[in-house]
């Protein structure tokens, strides 16, 4: 006989599949910094004209 799960929304395998891989958060932060630096340099270049 099977019983319904106490927490049907909690599936450890699904959580592991959707968790960020090691280093993904650091890559996302680095990409954000690069975009901000590029944007800043473009604004400075336009202000010099």
Buried (B, 14 or more C-beta within 10 A) or exposed (E): EEEEEEEEEEEEEEEEEEEEEEEEEEEEEEEEEEEEEEEEEEEEEEEEE
